[in-house]
Each structure stands twice: as C-alpha cells, then as structure tokens.
C-alpha cells in the first residue's frame, strides 16, 4: 500500500526510526545492553533532521536532559534497560508531577541488579507500572513483533503529548535484537497522524497551565513564547508554584490519576488471535502472553489446534493501565487459562486480580532463554 513501506531492520533500530519519524528532536541517553543500538541509531538520525542526541555521563543525567528538552516543548526520548530505569526513577517521578511528556524505551533483560545483561527477560513489567513513588498512573506499551517496535513507539509519542506524562515502550532482548522484514507506515503517514500538545492561545495574563478540567492534563505552552509558569516536584498551584493548600493538593493528585484512568478507552489496544470461535465450551484454552513471547504462543496455538485442542491468544499491547474489561471477558468465558511470561507471575497477578480467579495456570522462565512453542504445548497438555 502507498502508506506503508517494507524495511529490513532490528527492533531497536525500528524504535529509533519511529522516534525520529514521529518528530522526536532530542534524545538523552546512556549505553546499556540490550538497548544501546537505540542511541547509536539516534546519533545518526537526529542531527540529520535538525535535532540532537547526547550521551550523558550516566542514566540519571540522561533522563534529566530529556526532561529538560521536554520542558522546552520538544518531543524527547530516552532509552535504557531495567537497571537504567531504576536510576531514572526519581526524575521520572518529577516528570509525572510536572506533567512533562517524554517517551522511555526499555529493552528488558534479566534482573534484579545486573542480572543477565545479554539475555532476554520480561522482568520489568511490574516496575513499569510504578517506576517511581507516589500517586500517578503509568502508561506502558509493549511491542510484540518488529513492526510494533515502530508503531508502538509512534503511538507512545502521541499518547505522551495527549496525557502530558512519560510513556513507556517495553521491548525485550529478543525483539530488540531480532533482525528481519517489517511492514511499517511511511514517514508521511506518521506525520499526518501526529497528535501534538495542546497550546493555550489566550492572553498571557489568563494563562494558568495547571488549571484544567479534573480529568485532563496540564497545558504547557512552549517556553520562550511569552507564557510564564513554574516547574517543581512539590505539590503546586495553578501556575506551578509550591503550595500546601489542602484542597489544591488533593485536586492535583486526584487529577494525575483521573486524567489516565477515566480515558482508558484511548489507551487500550489488544490482539485477539484465534479467539473468534471460542464459546466457553469444555476443553478450550486461553493463553495470555505479550511481547516476544506471543510469537511462540501463536505457533503453539497452531500446533494445539492441529492436535484437536481449541486454543487462542489474548495479547495486551497496552500493559498499563491493564485492559480489565477485555481480560475479564475471556477469563469469565474460558475455564482453562494459561499465562506465559519471562518472569515469575508479574502479569499473572494482574490477571488474577482482574478476573478474581485463583486457578490461573502459568508457564514462567527466568534463565535468560526464550520460551519455545514446544514448551507451551507441553504445558497446556500437562495442566489441562
């Protein structure tokens, strides 16, 4: 089609290309396996487009610079892996409080601590829900194939500007380093779909960036355009200046919650693979997986169906906030549910919470190696 193109690339390089195509013009980063290829690619892409890519002295400085560029009104990116998110956590909380949009690509590896730097994991799913302390709602997307490394990064930039906060894109070592063909939108198609930040156009004296509807984000005009306001990590008033006034503080924190949770319909995106013919009859199997694991899950479903076992996949592309109604729809209908993850129950716990079921089966792996279709098929036959 005219609005798509075929490319041969890796997941990390596709995420970088998506950021550049989506209008990102600044990246503050620091190399860390297995995400280093993102900053390497951006160091070529951004200067050619009038932007800047800076390798800072560490992960803390990298996200601080990224937030600073976001405060100035630019689309900005940082990329890392789990240990880097741990270091960036405090400043990510600042971005949540100040309502500064940015995109954070996390190419997951094993943990805790240094873990397995060159191996695959999905160990940062729980971290992505609450990367920093305090009351707020994280928005976390998860790519499941090469094309989605591109499209989910583009979506992340649009959501960051819509909700005025950090948006996380989870890749993992397998999909970040996977190299193959992907069909992705053209740069022109991406630009046509860009949703930028809202801007206040009235008189500067009438501008109060944090005075907005109780379910809407702040409206932060670009700096140096005549509209003045203040950034602080403290609770703040309508102009961004610190305050301890009880009702002002309550409304601010409640709004950080409601601006996301009252608009989850704008965030939810799922894939339902071979679920059309599921009716809830005895013997049907629902597999819940995400990220690179979903590729093995799809292959296992083909084998299971060939063996006479009706199985299907539910895959959330938006992990947080979780797609509660969609998960409940299938867990209410299908008795046999298997969650497959490269961690120990990090998303299974959410499925249990949403479904109010304690009989969810799991297949977990934490030795740095991927889960094969054979392992999923064997687990289904073992437990159901």
C-alpha positions, 0 to 999 in steps of 0.5 A: 500500500502507498502508506506503508513501506517494507524495511529490513531492520532490528527492533531497536533500530525500528524504535529509533526510526519511529522516534525520529519519524514521529518528530522526536528532536532530542534524545538523552541517553546512556549505553546499556545492553540490550538497548544501546543500538537505540542511541547509536541509531539516534546519533545518526538520525537526529542531527540529520533532521535538525535535532540532537542526541547526547550521551550523558555521563550516566542514566540519571543525567540522561533522563534529566536532559530529556526532561529538560528538552521536554520542558522546552516543548520538544518531543524527547526520548530516552532509552535504557534497560531495567537497571537504567530505569531504576536510576531514572526513577526519581526524575521520572517521578518529577516528570509525572508531577510536572506533567512533562511528556517524554517517551522511555524505551526499555529493552528488558533483560534479566534482573534484579541488579545486573542480572543477565545483561545479554539475555532476554527477560520480561522482568520489568513489567511490574516496575513499569507500572510504578517506576517511581513513588507516589500517586500517578498512573503509568502508561506502558506499551509493549511491542510484540513483533518488529513492526510494533517496535515502530508503531508502538513507539509512534503511538507512545509519542502521541499518547505522551503529548495527549496525557502530558506524562512519560510513556513507556515502550517495553521491548525485550532482548529478543525483539530488540535484537531480532533482525528481519522484514517489517511492514511499517507506515511511511514517514508521511503517514506518521506525520499526518497522524501526529497528535501534538500538545495542546497550546493555550492561545489566550492572553498571557495574563489568563494563562494558568497551565495547571488549571484544567478540567479534573480529568485532563492534563496540564497545558504547557505552552512552549517556553520562550513564547511569552507564557510564564509558569513554574516547574517543581516536584512539590505539590503546586498551584495553578501556575506551578508554584509550591503550595500546601493548600489542602484542597489544591493538593488533593485536586492535583493528585486526584487529577494525575490519576483521573486524567489516565484512568477515566480515558482508558478507552484511548489507551487500550489496544489488544490482539485477539488471535484465534479467539473468534470461535471460542464459546466457553465450551469444555476443553478450550484454552486461553493463553495470555502472553505479550511481547516476544513471547506471543510469537511462540504462543501463536505457533503453539496455538497452531500446533494445539489446534492441529492436535484437536485442542481449541486454543487462542491468544489474548495479547495486551499491547497496552500493559498499563493501565491493564485492559480489565474489561477485555481480560475479564471477558475471556477469563469469565468465558474460558475455564482453562487459562494459561499465562506465559511470561519471562518472569515469575507471575508479574502479569499473572497477578494482574490477571488474577486480580482482574478476573478474581480467579485463583486457578490461573495456570502459568508457564514462567522462565527466568534463565535468560532463554526464550520460551519455545512453542514446544514448551507451551504445548507441553504445558497446556497438555500437562495442566489441562 
